[in-house]
Amino acid sequence: MIRPSDFSSIVVLTGAGISAESGLKTFRDNDGLWEGHRVEEVATPEAFINNPSLVQQFYNTRRQQLQNEAAPNTAHKALAHFQQQYSGSFTLITQNVDNLHEQAGSQNTQHMHGELLKGRCLSTDEIFPWYEDMNEQSLCPCCKSRGNIRPHIVWFGEMPLYMKDIEEQILKCDLLIAIGTSGVVYPAAGFAQLAQAAEACTVELNLEASAVHSDFNHAYYGPATKVVTEFFRT
Ligand code: OAD
């Protein structure tokens, strides 16, 4: 097994698989979130215009589950522990909207698909913490209007966050590790190819081979609590 501490600049990309053993459903596995919902119904700007209460309910349920039922698992913790003692450059990018990396002690996590525990003003785009259910009566703390608020989530058809910074980090890293992501949603699915083109070593840690498994130099398959914990053991 290669050792991350032998590299000087590391980018880690995580997806829903790292939070699966914390009790949060992935999107595309059996019984995943997209099995019970069509993406177009709950995760697009059009859905929010056409049926805001359905969209809000979908994210209210996720927000409640995160706060009431989920806790970081040993994979989140191993990653945070590695980050804390590693002396090189370390960038943690997540597609996850949960805050389990932060709860485990990771810092500067870049949530490229937004954050469940934040809301956004529809008029100003100001972002603020949000822990309760959100609905059409919710008072926006920014503009003080009722209902002028949305979850701080990147929906399909919208641009993921921090892309310029993320691309810069990928182009200068010497190791990119993708954890628990199916490799079907771009641009994140293209990060390994970008890193490989820049001559970085690429590693996949996942339950099974992802859709972009051929973009990785090394792969270790199994549950995140096992493979991530072993990989980042120092
Ligand atoms: P997916 O649900 O597409 O993929 C989850 C991946 O995690 C799969 O490859 C599983 O094999 C793997 N997996 C499941 N359980 C695991 C475990 N215990 N340990 C390790 N791996 C495990 O989730 P993402 O790739 O994160 O976007 O999805 C990407 C984006 O698609 C999400 O951010 C979301 C979704 O639509 C938006 O909502 C914008």
py3Dmol code that shows the C-alpha trace and the ligand (Angstrom):
import py3Dmol

protein = """\
ATOM      1  CA  MET A   1       0.000   0.000   0.000  1.00  0.00           C
ATOM      2  CA  ILE A   2       1.328   3.430  -0.842  1.00  0.00           C
ATOM      3  CA  ARG A   3       1.795   5.843   2.058  1.00  0.00           C
ATOM      4  CA  PRO A   4       0.218   9.317   1.853  1.00  0.00           C
ATOM      5  CA  SER A   5       2.938  10.724   4.105  1.00  0.00           C
ATOM      6  CA  ASP A   6       5.470  10.045   1.310  1.00  0.00           C
ATOM      7  CA  PHE A   7       3.809  12.766  -0.787  1.00  0.00           C
ATOM      8  CA  SER A   8       4.131  16.522  -0.351  1.00  0.00           C
ATOM      9  CA  SER A   9       0.842  17.891  -1.653  1.00  0.00           C
ATOM     10  CA  ILE A  10      -2.393  15.961  -1.235  1.00  0.00           C
ATOM     11  CA  VAL A  11      -5.907  16.575  -2.499  1.00  0.00           C
ATOM     12  CA  VAL A  12      -8.708  14.402  -1.101  1.00  0.00           C
ATOM     13  CA  LEU A  13     -12.140  14.294  -2.719  1.00  0.00           C
ATOM     14  CA  THR A  14     -14.926  12.672  -0.725  1.00  0.00           C
ATOM     15  CA  GLY A  15     -18.443  11.601  -1.680  1.00  0.00           C
ATOM     16  CA  ALA A  16     -21.483  10.092  -0.033  1.00  0.00           C
ATOM     17  CA  GLY A  17     -19.739   6.731   0.530  1.00  0.00           C
ATOM     18  CA  ILE A  18     -17.619   8.112   3.370  1.00  0.00           C
ATOM     19  CA  SER A  19     -20.772   9.044   5.300  1.00  0.00           C
ATOM     20  CA  ALA A  20     -22.716   5.838   4.532  1.00  0.00           C
ATOM     21  CA  GLU A  21     -21.542   4.089   7.695  1.00  0.00           C
ATOM     22  CA  SER A  22     -22.580   7.175   9.675  1.00  0.00           C
ATOM     23  CA  GLY A  23     -26.162   6.363   8.735  1.00  0.00           C
ATOM     24  CA  LEU A  24     -26.577   8.845   5.871  1.00  0.00           C
ATOM     25  CA  LYS A  25     -27.860   7.336   2.647  1.00  0.00           C
ATOM     26  CA  THR A  26     -25.787   7.625  -0.512  1.00  0.00           C
ATOM     27  CA  PHE A  27     -27.512   8.769  -3.697  1.00  0.00           C
ATOM     28  CA  ARG A  28     -27.086   5.870  -6.108  1.00  0.00           C
ATOM     29  CA  ASP A  29     -26.710   2.700  -4.052  1.00  0.00           C
ATOM     30  CA  ASN A  30     -29.664   0.338  -3.546  1.00  0.00           C
ATOM     31  CA  ASP A  31     -32.211   2.211  -1.447  1.00  0.00           C
ATOM     32  CA  GLY A  32     -30.222   5.421  -2.129  1.00  0.00           C
ATOM     33  CA  LEU A  33     -31.739   8.899  -2.076  1.00  0.00           C
ATOM     34  CA  TRP A  34     -32.292   9.003  -5.821  1.00  0.00           C
ATOM     35  CA  GLU A  35     -34.244   5.761  -5.726  1.00  0.00           C
ATOM     36  CA  GLY A  36     -37.097   7.429  -3.821  1.00  0.00           C
ATOM     37  CA  HIS A  37     -36.890  10.750  -5.663  1.00  0.00           C
ATOM     38  CA  ARG A  38     -36.243  11.893  -9.190  1.00  0.00           C
ATOM     39  CA  VAL A  39     -33.342  14.357  -9.245  1.00  0.00           C
ATOM     40  CA  GLU A  40     -35.467  16.753 -11.313  1.00  0.00           C
ATOM     41  CA  GLU A  41     -38.118  16.803  -8.563  1.00  0.00           C
ATOM     42  CA  VAL A  42     -35.908  17.870  -5.674  1.00  0.00           C
ATOM     43  CA  ALA A  43     -32.444  18.952  -6.782  1.00  0.00           C
ATOM     44  CA  THR A  44     -32.825  21.533  -9.536  1.00  0.00           C
ATOM     45  CA  PRO A  45     -33.602  25.273  -9.530  1.00  0.00           C
ATOM     46  CA  GLU A  46     -36.694  24.479 -11.623  1.00  0.00           C
ATOM     47  CA  ALA A  47     -37.982  22.089  -8.953  1.00  0.00           C
ATOM     48  CA  PHE A  48     -37.580  24.824  -6.336  1.00  0.00           C
ATOM     49  CA  ILE A  49     -39.619  27.239  -8.465  1.00  0.00           C
ATOM     50  CA  ASN A  50     -42.326  24.685  -9.299  1.00  0.00           C
ATOM     51  CA  ASN A  51     -42.676  22.919  -5.961  1.00  0.00           C
ATOM     52  CA  PRO A  52     -40.700  24.693  -3.225  1.00  0.00           C
ATOM     53  CA  SER A  53     -42.348  22.813  -0.369  1.00  0.00           C
ATOM     54  CA  LEU A  54     -41.370  19.401  -1.787  1.00  0.00           C
ATOM     55  CA  VAL A  55     -37.775  20.561  -2.245  1.00  0.00           C
ATOM     56  CA  GLN A  56     -37.661  22.111   1.234  1.00  0.00           C
ATOM     57  CA  GLN A  57     -39.120  18.938   2.728  1.00  0.00           C
ATOM     58  CA  PHE A  58     -36.443  16.804   1.062  1.00  0.00           C
ATOM     59  CA  TYR A  59     -33.669  18.937   2.585  1.00  0.00           C
ATOM     60  CA  ASN A  60     -35.509  19.355   5.927  1.00  0.00           C
ATOM     61  CA  THR A  61     -35.475  15.561   6.287  1.00  0.00           C
ATOM     62  CA  ARG A  62     -31.762  15.417   5.422  1.00  0.00           C
ATOM     63  CA  ARG A  63     -30.989  18.267   7.861  1.00  0.00           C
ATOM     64  CA  GLN A  64     -32.902  16.580  10.690  1.00  0.00           C
ATOM     65  CA  GLN A  65     -31.197  13.231  10.058  1.00  0.00           C
ATOM     66  CA  LEU A  66     -27.784  14.841  10.064  1.00  0.00           C
ATOM     67  CA  GLN A  67     -28.374  16.585  13.366  1.00  0.00           C
ATOM     68  CA  ASN A  68     -30.332  13.847  15.151  1.00  0.00           C
ATOM     69  CA  GLU A  69     -28.966  10.564  13.851  1.00  0.00           C
ATOM     70  CA  ALA A  70     -25.507  10.908  12.292  1.00  0.00           C
ATOM     71  CA  ALA A  71     -22.033  11.108  13.786  1.00  0.00           C
ATOM     72  CA  PRO A  72     -18.595  10.988  12.180  1.00  0.00           C
ATOM     73  CA  ASN A  73     -17.219   7.474  11.681  1.00  0.00           C
ATOM     74  CA  THR A  74     -13.651   6.209  11.869  1.00  0.00           C
ATOM     75  CA  ALA A  75     -13.002   7.160   8.225  1.00  0.00           C
ATOM     76  CA  HIS A  76     -13.829  10.842   8.868  1.00  0.00           C
ATOM     77  CA  LYS A  77     -11.715  10.668  12.024  1.00  0.00           C
ATOM     78  CA  ALA A  78      -8.712   9.027  10.367  1.00  0.00           C
ATOM     79  CA  LEU A  79      -8.731  11.676   7.670  1.00  0.00           C
ATOM     80  CA  ALA A  80      -8.943  14.500  10.223  1.00  0.00           C
ATOM     81  CA  HIS A  81      -6.168  12.978  12.320  1.00  0.00           C
ATOM     82  CA  PHE A  82      -3.928  12.649   9.270  1.00  0.00           C
ATOM     83  CA  GLN A  83      -4.652  16.249   8.237  1.00  0.00           C
ATOM     84  CA  GLN A  84      -3.759  17.516  11.725  1.00  0.00           C
ATOM     85  CA  GLN A  85      -0.326  15.900  11.852  1.00  0.00           C
ATOM     86  CA  TYR A  86       0.662  16.110   8.146  1.00  0.00           C
ATOM     87  CA  SER A  87       3.168  18.850   7.353  1.00  0.00           C
ATOM     88  CA  GLY A  88       2.593  19.086   3.589  1.00  0.00           C
ATOM     89  CA  SER A  89      -0.165  20.840   1.670  1.00  0.00           C
ATOM     90  CA  PHE A  90      -3.552  19.200   2.263  1.00  0.00           C
ATOM     91  CA  THR A  91      -6.823  20.097   0.556  1.00  0.00           C
ATOM     92  CA  LEU A  92     -10.060  18.369   1.519  1.00  0.00           C
ATOM     93  CA  ILE A  93     -12.836  18.745  -1.043  1.00  0.00           C
ATOM     94  CA  THR A  94     -16.181  17.145  -0.394  1.00  0.00           C
ATOM     95  CA  GLN A  95     -19.285  16.712  -2.483  1.00  0.00           C
ATOM     96  CA  ASN A  96     -21.125  15.987   0.752  1.00  0.00           C
ATOM     97  CA  VAL A  97     -23.451  18.541   2.240  1.00  0.00           C
ATOM     98  CA  ASP A  98     -23.175  17.045   5.738  1.00  0.00           C
ATOM     99  CA  ASN A  99     -20.716  18.451   8.288  1.00  0.00           C
ATOM    100  CA  LEU A 100     -19.200  15.152   9.438  1.00  0.00           C
ATOM    101  CA  HIS A 101     -15.679  16.114   8.314  1.00  0.00           C
ATOM    102  CA  GLU A 102     -15.897  19.224  10.502  1.00  0.00           C
ATOM    103  CA  GLN A 103     -17.336  17.235  13.407  1.00  0.00           C
ATOM    104  CA  ALA A 104     -14.402  14.825  13.095  1.00  0.00           C
ATOM    105  CA  GLY A 105     -11.945  17.743  13.326  1.00  0.00           C
ATOM    106  CA  SER A 106     -11.071  18.473   9.687  1.00  0.00           C
ATOM    107  CA  GLN A 107     -10.423  22.097   8.851  1.00  0.00           C
ATOM    108  CA  ASN A 108     -10.933  24.174   5.701  1.00  0.00           C
ATOM    109  CA  THR A 109     -13.164  21.583   4.071  1.00  0.00           C
ATOM    110  CA  GLN A 110     -14.336  22.836   0.698  1.00  0.00           C
ATOM    111  CA  HIS A 111     -17.985  21.895   0.245  1.00  0.00           C
ATOM    112  CA  MET A 112     -18.238  22.113  -3.518  1.00  0.00           C
ATOM    113  CA  HIS A 113     -21.944  21.126  -3.482  1.00  0.00           C
ATOM    114  CA  GLY A 114     -22.899  23.395  -0.570  1.00  0.00           C
ATOM    115  CA  GLU A 115     -23.841  22.736   3.048  1.00  0.00           C
ATOM    116  CA  LEU A 116     -27.036  21.439   4.597  1.00  0.00           C
ATOM    117  CA  LEU A 117     -26.648  23.546   7.740  1.00  0.00           C
ATOM    118  CA  LYS A 118     -26.576  26.804   5.817  1.00  0.00           C
ATOM    119  CA  GLY A 119     -29.202  28.875   4.064  1.00  0.00           C
ATOM    120  CA  ARG A 120     -28.888  31.486   1.357  1.00  0.00           C
ATOM    121  CA  CYS A 121     -30.790  34.724   0.717  1.00  0.00           C
ATOM    122  CA  LEU A 122     -32.488  34.621  -2.697  1.00  0.00           C
ATOM    123  CA  SER A 123     -31.946  38.367  -3.189  1.00  0.00           C
ATOM    124  CA  THR A 124     -28.355  38.891  -2.067  1.00  0.00           C
ATOM    125  CA  ASP A 125     -26.825  35.376  -2.079  1.00  0.00           C
ATOM    126  CA  GLU A 126     -25.658  35.990   1.487  1.00  0.00           C
ATOM    127  CA  ILE A 127     -25.035  32.690   3.283  1.00  0.00           C
ATOM    128  CA  PHE A 128     -25.896  32.084   6.947  1.00  0.00           C
ATOM    129  CA  PRO A 129     -26.106  29.157   9.404  1.00  0.00           C
ATOM    130  CA  TRP A 130     -29.454  27.328   9.367  1.00  0.00           C
ATOM    131  CA  TYR A 131     -30.324  24.414  11.663  1.00  0.00           C
ATOM    132  CA  GLU A 132     -34.135  24.292  11.627  1.00  0.00           C
ATOM    133  CA  ASP A 133     -36.661  23.250   9.042  1.00  0.00           C
ATOM    134  CA  MET A 134     -36.943  25.746   6.195  1.00  0.00           C
ATOM    135  CA  ASN A 135     -40.230  26.619   4.477  1.00  0.00           C
ATOM    136  CA  GLU A 136     -42.051  29.356   2.608  1.00  0.00           C
ATOM    137  CA  GLN A 137     -42.691  31.178   5.904  1.00  0.00           C
ATOM    138  CA  SER A 138     -39.069  31.153   7.057  1.00  0.00           C
ATOM    139  CA  LEU A 139     -37.758  34.623   7.814  1.00  0.00           C
ATOM    140  CA  CYS A 140     -34.573  35.416   5.904  1.00  0.00           C
ATOM    141  CA  PRO A 141     -32.028  36.826   8.400  1.00  0.00           C
ATOM    142  CA  CYS A 142     -30.455  38.840   5.591  1.00  0.00           C
ATOM    143  CA  CYS A 143     -33.330  40.669   3.819  1.00  0.00           C
ATOM    144  CA  LYS A 144     -35.954  40.042   6.557  1.00  0.00           C
ATOM    145  CA  SER A 145     -38.492  38.792   3.979  1.00  0.00           C
ATOM    146  CA  ARG A 146     -40.477  35.624   4.591  1.00  0.00           C
ATOM    147  CA  GLY A 147     -39.740  32.761   2.219  1.00  0.00           C
ATOM    148  CA  ASN A 148     -36.930  34.601   0.426  1.00  0.00           C
ATOM    149  CA  ILE A 149     -34.523  31.855   1.347  1.00  0.00           C
ATOM    150  CA  ARG A 150     -33.199  28.539   0.013  1.00  0.00           C
ATOM    151  CA  PRO A 151     -30.939  25.740   1.237  1.00  0.00           C
ATOM    152  CA  HIS A 152     -27.266  26.448   0.500  1.00  0.00           C
ATOM    153  CA  ILE A 153     -27.089  23.462  -1.829  1.00  0.00           C
ATOM    154  CA  VAL A 154     -25.707  23.339  -5.362  1.00  0.00           C
ATOM    155  CA  TRP A 155     -28.437  21.879  -7.529  1.00  0.00           C
ATOM    156  CA  PHE A 156     -28.103  20.208 -10.903  1.00  0.00           C
ATOM    157  CA  GLY A 157     -27.594  22.877 -13.541  1.00  0.00           C
ATOM    158  CA  GLU A 158     -25.779  25.174 -11.084  1.00  0.00           C
ATOM    159  CA  MET A 159     -22.035  25.769 -10.888  1.00  0.00           C
ATOM    160  CA  PRO A 160     -20.237  23.934  -8.053  1.00  0.00           C
ATOM    161  CA  LEU A 161     -18.422  26.174  -5.578  1.00  0.00           C
ATOM    162  CA  TYR A 162     -14.686  26.992  -5.298  1.00  0.00           C
ATOM    163  CA  MET A 163     -13.900  25.520  -8.728  1.00  0.00           C
ATOM    164  CA  LYS A 164     -10.997  27.858  -9.563  1.00  0.00           C
ATOM    165  CA  ASP A 165      -9.246  27.175  -6.284  1.00  0.00           C
ATOM    166  CA  ILE A 166      -9.948  23.445  -6.526  1.00  0.00           C
ATOM    167  CA  GLU A 167      -8.463  23.177 -10.013  1.00  0.00           C
ATOM    168  CA  GLU A 168      -5.353  25.033  -8.889  1.00  0.00           C
ATOM    169  CA  GLN A 169      -4.890  22.651  -5.968  1.00  0.00           C
ATOM    170  CA  ILE A 170      -5.366  19.596  -8.199  1.00  0.00           C
ATOM    171  CA  LEU A 171      -2.879  20.828 -10.783  1.00  0.00           C
ATOM    172  CA  LYS A 172      -0.156  21.236  -8.170  1.00  0.00           C
ATOM    173  CA  CYS A 173      -0.789  18.149  -6.029  1.00  0.00           C
ATOM    174  CA  ASP A 174       1.303  14.989  -6.250  1.00  0.00           C
ATOM    175  CA  LEU A 175      -1.384  12.714  -4.776  1.00  0.00           C
ATOM    176  CA  LEU A 176      -5.133  12.788  -5.355  1.00  0.00           C
ATOM    177  CA  ILE A 177      -7.358  10.414  -3.376  1.00  0.00           C
ATOM    178  CA  ALA A 178     -11.055   9.933  -4.169  1.00  0.00           C
ATOM    179  CA  ILE A 179     -13.125   8.365  -1.401  1.00  0.00           C
ATOM    180  CA  GLY A 180     -16.671   6.994  -1.589  1.00  0.00           C
ATOM    181  CA  THR A 181     -17.777   8.612  -4.809  1.00  0.00           C
ATOM    182  CA  SER A 182     -19.390   6.910  -7.799  1.00  0.00           C
ATOM    183  CA  GLY A 183     -17.619   9.064 -10.385  1.00  0.00           C
ATOM    184  CA  VAL A 184     -20.714   9.913 -12.379  1.00  0.00           C
ATOM    185  CA  VAL A 185     -21.294  13.565 -11.427  1.00  0.00           C
ATOM    186  CA  TYR A 186     -19.037  16.118 -13.101  1.00  0.00           C
ATOM    187  CA  PRO A 187     -16.940  18.162 -12.566  1.00  0.00           C
ATOM    188  CA  ALA A 188     -15.854  16.115  -9.511  1.00  0.00           C
ATOM    189  CA  ALA A 189     -15.776  12.913 -11.582  1.00  0.00           C
ATOM    190  CA  GLY A 190     -13.096  14.526 -13.765  1.00  0.00           C
ATOM    191  CA  PHE A 191     -10.703  15.446 -10.943  1.00  0.00           C
ATOM    192  CA  ALA A 192      -8.664  12.212 -11.117  1.00  0.00           C
ATOM    193  CA  GLN A 193      -8.133  12.596 -14.845  1.00  0.00           C
ATOM    194  CA  LEU A 194      -7.024  16.196 -14.328  1.00  0.00           C
ATOM    195  CA  ALA A 195      -4.585  15.132 -11.604  1.00  0.00           C
ATOM    196  CA  GLN A 196      -3.219  12.300 -13.732  1.00  0.00           C
ATOM    197  CA  ALA A 197      -2.672  14.679 -16.652  1.00  0.00           C
ATOM    198  CA  ALA A 198      -0.624  16.807 -14.245  1.00  0.00           C
ATOM    199  CA  GLU A 199       1.376  13.665 -13.336  1.00  0.00           C
ATOM    200  CA  ALA A 200       0.010  13.200  -9.843  1.00  0.00           C
ATOM    201  CA  CYS A 201      -0.533   9.749  -8.407  1.00  0.00           C
ATOM    202  CA  THR A 202      -4.243   8.935  -8.084  1.00  0.00           C
ATOM    203  CA  VAL A 203      -5.894   6.575  -5.600  1.00  0.00           C
ATOM    204  CA  GLU A 204      -9.482   5.364  -5.322  1.00  0.00           C
ATOM    205  CA  LEU A 205     -10.854   4.210  -1.951  1.00  0.00           C
ATOM    206  CA  ASN A 206     -14.375   2.919  -2.463  1.00  0.00           C
ATOM    207  CA  LEU A 207     -16.717   0.049  -1.800  1.00  0.00           C
ATOM    208  CA  GLU A 208     -16.420  -0.996  -5.446  1.00  0.00           C
ATOM    209  CA  ALA A 209     -14.871   0.235  -8.686  1.00  0.00           C
ATOM    210  CA  SER A 210     -16.325   3.617  -9.652  1.00  0.00           C
ATOM    211  CA  ALA A 211     -17.363   4.703 -13.138  1.00  0.00           C
ATOM    212  CA  VAL A 212     -13.955   6.401 -13.554  1.00  0.00           C
ATOM    213  CA  HIS A 213     -11.815   3.670 -11.962  1.00  0.00           C
ATOM    214  CA  SER A 214      -9.438   3.650 -14.953  1.00  0.00           C
ATOM    215  CA  ASP A 215      -8.305   7.182 -14.002  1.00  0.00           C
ATOM    216  CA  PHE A 216      -6.666   5.850 -10.833  1.00  0.00           C
ATOM    217  CA  ASN A 217      -3.168   4.380 -10.434  1.00  0.00           C
ATOM    218  CA  HIS A 218      -4.134   2.492  -7.276  1.00  0.00           C
ATOM    219  CA  ALA A 219      -7.432   1.316  -5.821  1.00  0.00           C
ATOM    220  CA  TYR A 220      -8.368  -0.219  -2.482  1.00  0.00           C
ATOM    221  CA  TYR A 221     -11.916  -1.541  -2.203  1.00  0.00           C
ATOM    222  CA  GLY A 222     -13.991  -2.068   0.925  1.00  0.00           C
ATOM    223  CA  PRO A 223     -16.057  -0.062   3.423  1.00  0.00           C
ATOM    224  CA  ALA A 224     -14.627   3.369   4.163  1.00  0.00           C
ATOM    225  CA  THR A 225     -14.261   2.628   7.878  1.00  0.00           C
ATOM    226  CA  LYS A 226     -11.809  -0.102   6.874  1.00  0.00           C
ATOM    227  CA  VAL A 227      -9.958   1.116   3.773  1.00  0.00           C
ATOM    228  CA  VAL A 228      -9.756   4.814   4.648  1.00  0.00           C
ATOM    229  CA  THR A 229      -8.700   4.063   8.209  1.00  0.00           C
ATOM    230  CA  GLU A 230      -5.975   1.708   6.977  1.00  0.00           C
ATOM    231  CA  PHE A 231      -4.797   4.034   4.231  1.00  0.00           C
ATOM    232  CA  PHE A 232      -4.398   7.042   6.522  1.00  0.00           C
ATOM    233  CA  ARG A 233      -2.993   5.108   9.457  1.00  0.00           C
ATOM    234  CA  THR A 234       0.189   6.917  10.440  1.00  0.00           C
TER     235      THR A 234
END
"""
ligand_1 = """\
39
OAD
P -23.141 8.266 -5.019
O -24.349 7.816 -4.271
O -23.281 8.522 -6.468
O -21.968 7.203 -4.842
C -21.616 6.695 -3.585
C -20.389 5.832 -3.745
O -19.983 5.417 -2.451
C -20.586 4.576 -4.593
O -19.491 4.419 -5.484
C -20.619 3.444 -3.560
O -20.065 2.246 -4.059
C -19.721 4.038 -2.479
N -20.007 3.523 -1.131
C -21.199 3.170 -0.595
N -21.055 2.772 0.663
C -19.729 2.876 0.965
C -18.931 2.616 2.116
N -19.454 2.153 3.247
N -17.602 2.846 2.029
C -17.046 3.305 0.891
N -17.729 3.566 -0.230
C -19.062 3.372 -0.187
O -22.579 9.542 -4.248
P -21.579 10.689 -4.772
O -20.564 10.125 -5.695
O -21.119 11.426 -3.587
O -24.931 16.003 -5.816
O -22.594 11.594 -5.602
C -22.109 12.736 -6.200
C -23.184 13.784 -6.226
O -24.363 13.246 -6.831
C -23.678 14.215 -4.866
O -22.870 15.210 -4.269
C -25.038 14.750 -5.147
C -25.507 13.625 -6.043
O -26.520 13.872 -6.918
C -25.891 16.922 -5.678
O -26.893 16.751 -5.019
C -25.623 18.180 -6.436
"""
view = py3Dmol.view(width=600, height=400)
view.addModel(protein, "pdb")
view.setStyle({"model": 0}, {"cartoon": {"style": "trace"}})
view.addModel(ligand_1, "xyz")
view.setStyle({"model": 1}, {"stick": {}})
view.zoomTo()
view.show()
